[in-house]
Amino acid sequence: MKSLIVVENPKRWSFDVDSAEVVSARAYLVEPRFAAMRRAAVYNLCRRLGYQSVGYYVSLLAAARGHRPLPSVSTVQALGQSPLVRILAEDADLDREVQRALGPLRSNEFRLSIYFGRNVARRYDGVCRALFNQFPAPLLFARFARSEGRWRLTGVRLGATSEVPEKHRDFLLEQARRYFERPAGRRRPARSFQYDLAVLWSADDPTAPSNDRAMRRLARAAAGQDIDVKIITPEDYGRLAEFDALFLRETTRVEHHTYRFATRAVAEGLVVIDEPESIVRATNKVYQAELFVRNGIPSPRTFVVHEGNRQEVAERVGLPCVLKKPDGAFSVGVVTAGTPEEAAESLDDVSEKSGLV
């Protein structure tokens, strides 16, 4: 996929990035070669991105052409919605990271510059990554205020290269170069592929559905179909819009980053396996048991247990029996009970985490 950096005036662009072409906004909007370009990642660094501005139309037409704009129009619009920023400010994970990173500061106000998801001070990288994942854009500026001993996010806006301090410019250039080599540290393909497939996978996942050998075989098979496979990590959440499809090769769960990845990818128009609805359905055994009964699908004798009928387990399914946490996987949350006492004890344990067993 070709990378384009779009700015109002290329003469004012003082950065040299080998892996990306710098073009003017006017050229991108009107020149036939860009309209005919089949696939491109468009990094919109126009100074003005408000509604119906030139920068706005760069992102809008990029989407219409099947290109991947960063930021997208949806990101631009989201940043203009104060309620959305307030909701984000109440996110527990972000709040925890904000308190950790900003806690040592003595002032009551702080402005954070975010360059491709990073800041010159590494201690703020967690906050930068969280905000970049929510609002994928090359340059962001976030404001924080401290009240009653706690820091709160008060605003996030898009930034322009003209606002970048001179002492930060080398850092911005380095982050741009790293970003365009996506994903982090992996070699660029020797050939041009028709599609880019993001695969969320980690060799350190204790219940990984695929191993390293399977990933290599997947990459070879995909290359034969003109698809370039790129392994991504949870830190690449903000980059999903750059790909054509997402393949989840971590064990999926609803309250987990795999579900957030699937939801975000669907919103960005990617082909997704597994998509959010399938994750909800396939990871819950209560849902599956109901479907089996309604559709006459043969299955082992199943009884959904709750607080009011737990004394019926031995009668309904017999002993020994298998007790399962509905969203368990790889035998996690699965126990065998051989006696009524073992069943009662196991139900106590599993019921602490789920209303149904």
Secondary structure, DSSP 8 states (H G I E B T S, - for coil): -EEEEEES-GGG-----TTSEEEEHHHHHH-HHHHH-S-EEEEE--S--STTSHHHHHHHHHHHTT-EEES-HHHHHHHT-HHHHHHHHT-HHHHHHHHHHHTT--SSEEEEEEETTB-SSGGGHHHHHHHHHHS--SEEEEEEEEETTEEEEEEEEE--GGGS-GGGHHHHHHHHHHHHT-STT----SS--SEEEEEE--TT-TT-SS-HHHHHHHHHHHHTTTEEEEEE-GGGGGGGGGSSEEEE-S---SSSHHHHHHHHHHHTT-EEES-HHHHHHHT-HHHHHHHHHHTT---S------TTTGGGHHHHH-SSEEEE-TT--TTTTEEEE-SHHHHHHHHHHHHTT-S--
